[in-house]
Amino acid sequence: MESLFTALPLLATQGFCWHGAYVDCRWEPPGAIEEEVSTPWHSVVLFTQFAGSDPALAERSIDGRFKVERVHPGDILVLPAGVGQRSRWNVPGEFMNLVFETAALGRSLDEAADDTTFELMPHFATQDLLVLQLGLALRRVLQGGGDRLYAESLITALAVHLLQTYATRRPEIKTYGGGLARPQLERVVDYIHSHLDAPLSLETLAALAGMSAHYFAQLFKQSTGVAPHQYVIRCRVERAKALLAQPHLAIADIAYRVGFAHQSHLNRHFKRLVGTTPGQWRQAIRS
């Protein structure tokens, strides 16, 4: 993965995944990018933390425009595909790269979108608290072992926000009511229950309903009262409850069988939804 920075990432996805997105987190020392660089992808650089209490001071050139700017946690840079940039910064700090394949932004709204449908405008350091919130949530997913469905939900929300806020042409965001049609909902729910042990993808579920990820998530929540990733977690916990009645199954094995990344992942969601740990639940049903 080409990078706009010099340090190796502390956390990163394995290439482009999560609906055509790549995310990494890195801690950078003071430094500079002396030669102009660009990437074939849309990049959003999110500044999350700097050493000390003062903002960073950066000298930056983007698309031939030069600016000296103070950069605060929560600021972002928007660097469209093919746009060159050079920079110099004076303090160490933590950064996140939120990178999209060029066609991925449009696909969040329209499965037929291609890489010419939407174009981002370059931006120098701009405070964007929604991108900060979504970026930190994605970092927690990376730290916790990865929940693909939740990550794709966050990526979809981020893509729609970028299109609404930083695109040269704002998309028309339609609002639908009434939820999914019954055959659509039944098809998706049947697929979820048949594949709880596998990494479920928002893109796959949306394709089953015949729509984009953004509109699918919106209509699924109208139909069920919860977001797709929350629905899947509840289904996995219910399946785990049934398996806990089989005393020969280890709890770690049950976690994998119902699609959680590891036992602590199961423990966290089980306790949140049921009020006890899986081990406590097993003891209770035995007695």
MOMO-V85066 format. One line per field, one symbol per residue. ss: DSSP state (H for helix, E for strand, L for the rest). psi: psi as a letter, one per 40 degrees, with the letter a starting at -180 (. if undefined). Layout:
# MOMO-V85066
ss=???
psi=???
This chain:
# MOMO-V85066
ss=LLLLLLLLLLEELLLLELLLEEEEEEEELLEEEEEEELLLLEEEEEEEEELLLLLEEEEEEELLEEEEEEELLLEEEEELLLLLEEEEELLLEEEEEEEELLLHHHHLLLLLLLLLLLLELLEEEEELHHHHHHHHHHHHHHHLLLLHHHHHHHHHHHHHHHHHHHELLLLLLLLLLLLLLHHHHHHHHHHHHHLLLLLLLHHHHHHHHLLLHHHHHHHHHHHHLLLHHHHHHHHHHHHHHHHHLLLLLLHHHHHHHLLLLLHHHHHHHHHHHHLLLHHHHHHHHHL
psi=hiieidiiidiiigahafffihhihihhiiaihdihiiieihhhhhhdiihieiiihihihhfehihhihhiheiihhgihehiiiihieiiihihhhhhideddddddheeiaeedihihihahhhgdddddddddddddddeehhddddddddddddddddddeidhhihhihiieaiiddddddddddddefdeihihdddddddefiidddddddddddeeiiddddddddddddddddeeheehidddddddeeididdddddddddddeiiddddddddd.
